[in-house]
Amino acid sequence: MLRVNDIHKTFNAGTINEKTALNSVSFHLKEGESVSVIGGNGAGKSTLLNAVSGTLSVDAGSISIGDADVTHLPEYKRAKYIGRVFQDPMMGTAATMQIEENLALALRRGKPRTFKSGITKADREMFRDMLKILDLGLEDRMTSKVGLLSGGQRQALTLLMASLVKPKLLLLDEHTAALDPKTAAKVMEVTRKIVNRDKLTTLMITHNMRDAIEYGDRLFMMYEGRIVIDVSGEEKQKLTVKELLDMFSEVSGSNEANDKLLMS
């Protein structure tokens, strides 16, 4: 479903501030495969996600989603393939619009606009059923303005919107980092439900090593623009945080396996 082949990205090339953010990164994700990506600050995690989403272009290499080569497609043209949830709960929703209006916009993503009624009775019934999976009581507040919701409620709604029309690829950009631990745990559980229910191919960036181990089928750790650890299956399930830190120290030859990689 996602093929990333030998991509490179350097910022400020040829200057004193030159920074190689992605260095020959390659991996393939099967349909329905869920991957957690971790690493210290500056490891290349966000650059990787932005390269896949089209927020920035790569210097070399190729990116394909499904059967489509999207390497040279701008972000707005990749949007029909991708659902994305950002770190900031304020992004991804329209604060001045109602919950049901936000869901209606998400439902019509990628479809031609018409003069038909915006939200039908059938739409409302579907939205109510979908909101119940969040277990936040939002199904009884569908006419409330999104700006009145808490950060956790808004992030859960954004997650639902990103997956409402099943995307070929779901990108989660540290989507619990701005939340308190209790709310973050709730949003992660909602994430698990939606990803498992719809068998979504998912790429999730996180600073939380415990979440990276617990969630998803596969785990990448990045260092200096490269994927230095790629574990899956039983090996991933049996991992502990200490073992993961030890693996990182061994393969990177670095002493950065410290609190910088344990942000929560």
C-alpha positions in Angstrom: 0.0 0.0 0.0 2.9 2.3 0.7 6.3 2.0 -1.1 9.1 4.4 -0.1 12.2 3.8 -2.2 15.6 5.4 -1.4 14.3 8.8 -0.6 16.7 11.7 0.3 16.0 15.1 1.7 18.6 17.8 2.6 17.8 21.2 3.9 20.0 24.3 3.2 22.2 22.3 0.9 25.6 23.8 0.2 25.4 26.2 3.2 26.9 26.1 6.7 23.4 25.1 7.9 23.2 22.0 5.6 21.2 19.3 7.3 20.5 15.8 5.9 17.0 14.9 7.2 16.4 11.7 5.2 19.3 9.5 4.1 18.4 6.7 1.7 15.2 5.7 3.5 13.3 2.7 2.0 10.5 0.5 3.3 7.2 -1.1 2.0 4.0 -1.4 4.0 1.4 -4.0 3.2 -2.3 -3.2 3.1 -3.6 -3.0 6.6 -0.1 -2.9 8.2 0.3 -0.4 11.1 3.8 1.0 11.9 5.0 3.1 14.8 8.0 5.4 14.1 10.1 6.7 17.0 13.5 8.5 17.4 15.1 11.5 19.0 14.5 15.1 18.0 16.0 15.7 14.5 16.0 12.0 13.7 13.8 12.6 10.6 10.4 11.4 11.7 8.4 14.5 10.8 10.4 14.9 7.6 9.5 11.4 6.6 5.8 12.0 7.3 5.8 15.3 5.4 7.6 13.7 2.5 4.9 10.9 2.3 2.0 13.5 2.6 3.5 15.8 0.0 4.0 18.7 2.4 7.6 18.8 1.2 9.3 17.3 -1.9 12.2 14.8 -1.8 15.5 15.4 -3.5 15.7 11.8 -4.8 13.9 8.5 -4.6 10.2 7.6 -5.1 7.0 7.3 -3.1 4.0 5.2 -4.2 0.6 4.8 -2.5 -1.3 1.8 -3.8 -0.7 1.7 -7.6 -0.1 5.5 -7.8 3.4 7.0 -8.0 2.8 10.2 -5.9 6.5 11.3 -5.8 5.8 14.5 -7.8 2.2 15.1 -6.7 1.5 18.2 -4.6 -0.1 17.8 -1.2 -3.6 18.6 -2.3 -3.5 15.9 -5.0 -2.3 13.3 -2.5 -5.2 14.2 -0.1 -7.5 11.8 -1.8 -5.3 8.9 -0.7 -4.4 10.1 2.8 -6.0 10.8 6.1 -3.9 12.8 8.6 -4.1 13.7 12.3 -1.7 16.4 13.5 -0.1 16.9 16.9 -2.1 20.1 17.5 -5.7 19.3 18.4 -6.7 22.7 16.9 -5.8 21.5 13.4 -7.9 19.2 11.2 -11.3 20.6 12.3 -13.3 23.8 11.8 -13.8 25.4 15.2 -16.7 27.6 14.3 -18.7 24.8 12.7 -20.8 22.1 14.4 -19.6 18.6 15.0 -22.0 17.2 12.4 -20.9 19.9 9.9 -17.3 18.9 10.3 -18.2 15.2 9.8 -20.2 16.2 6.7 -17.2 17.9 5.2 -15.0 14.8 5.9 -17.7 12.5 4.3 -17.6 14.5 1.1 -13.8 14.7 0.8 -12.7 14.0 -2.7 -16.3 14.0 -4.1 -17.8 16.6 -6.5 -19.7 19.4 -4.8 -23.4 19.7 -5.6 -26.4 21.8 -4.6 -28.0 19.0 -2.6 -28.9 19.4 1.0 -25.8 19.5 3.1 -26.7 17.0 5.9 -29.5 14.4 5.4 -31.3 12.5 8.1 -29.4 9.4 7.0 -26.1 11.3 7.4 -27.0 12.2 11.0 -27.9 8.7 11.9 -24.6 7.5 10.5 -22.7 10.2 12.3 -24.4 9.3 15.6 -23.4 5.7 15.2 -19.8 6.6 14.3 -19.4 9.0 17.3 -20.5 6.2 19.7 -17.2 4.4 19.1 -15.4 7.4 20.7 -17.3 6.8 24.0 -17.2 10.5 24.7 -20.9 11.4 24.5 -20.4 13.4 21.3 -23.3 11.6 19.6 -25.6 13.7 21.8 -23.8 16.9 21.0 -23.7 16.9 17.2 -24.9 20.5 16.9 -22.2 21.8 19.3 -19.5 24.0 17.9 -16.2 22.1 17.7 -14.4 25.0 19.3 -16.2 24.2 22.6 -14.7 20.7 22.8 -11.7 19.8 24.9 -8.4 19.0 23.2 -8.9 15.3 23.7 -12.4 15.3 22.3 -11.3 17.4 19.3 -8.4 15.1 18.6 -10.7 12.0 18.8 -13.1 13.7 16.4 -10.2 14.6 14.0 -9.2 10.9 14.0 -12.8 9.9 13.1 -12.9 12.5 10.3 -9.5 11.4 8.9 -10.8 7.8 8.6 -14.5 8.5 7.8 -13.9 7.9 4.1 -11.4 5.0 4.4 -8.0 6.4 3.3 -5.4 4.2 1.6 -3.0 5.6 4.2 -3.5 7.1 7.7 -0.8 9.4 9.0 -0.7 10.1 12.7 1.7 12.9 13.5 2.4 12.6 17.3 -1.4 12.9 17.7 -1.4 12.4 21.5 1.7 14.5 22.3 -0.2 17.7 23.3 -2.7 15.8 25.5 -2.5 14.9 29.2 -1.6 11.2 29.9 -5.2 10.1 30.7 -6.6 11.8 27.6 -3.7 10.5 25.5 -4.4 7.0 26.6 -8.1 7.4 25.6 -7.2 8.7 22.2 -4.8 5.9 21.7 -7.5 3.3 22.5 -9.8 5.0 20.0 -7.0 4.9 17.5 -6.6 1.1 18.1 -10.4 0.6 17.6 -10.6 2.5 14.3 -7.4 1.2 12.8 -8.3 -2.4 13.7 -11.9 -2.1 12.6 -11.2 -0.6 9.2 -7.8 -2.4 8.7 -6.1 0.9 7.9 -2.6 1.1 6.7 -1.1 3.4 9.3 2.1 5.3 9.8 2.2 6.7 13.4 5.0 9.0 14.7 5.3 9.0 18.5 7.8 10.0 21.2 6.3 7.5 23.6 8.3 4.3 23.4 5.7 2.3 25.3 3.0 3.3 22.8 5.4 2.4 20.0 5.9 -1.1 21.4 2.2 -1.7 22.3 0.5 -0.4 19.2 0.9 -1.5 15.6 2.4 -4.5 13.8 5.8 -3.0 13.2 8.2 -0.5 14.8 10.8 1.7 13.1 13.4 3.7 15.0 15.1 6.5 13.1 18.5 8.1 13.7 20.2 10.8 11.7 17.7 10.4 8.8 17.9 6.6 8.6 15.8 3.7 9.8 18.2 1.9 12.2 15.7 -0.5 13.7 12.8 -2.3 12.0 11.1 -5.0 14.2 7.8 -6.7 13.8 5.8 -9.8 14.9 6.7 -11.7 18.0 10.0 -9.9 18.3 8.1 -6.6 18.7 5.5 -8.0 21.0 8.2 -9.2 23.5 10.2 -6.0 23.4 10.7 -3.9 26.6 11.7 -0.2 26.6 15.1 -1.1 28.0 15.7 -3.7 25.3 14.7 -1.2 22.6 17.1 1.4 24.0 19.9 -1.2 24.1 19.2 -2.1 20.5 19.3 1.5 19.5 22.7 2.1 21.2 24.1 -0.9 19.5 23.0 -0.2 15.9 23.5 3.6 16.0 26.8 3.5 17.9 25.4 6.4 19.9 24.8 7.3 23.5 21.6 9.1 22.7 19.6 6.2 24.1 18.5 8.4 27.0 15.6 10.5 28.2 15.5 12.3 24.9 13.9 9.1 23.5 11.5 8.8 26.5 9.6 12.0 26.3 6.6 10.6 28.2 
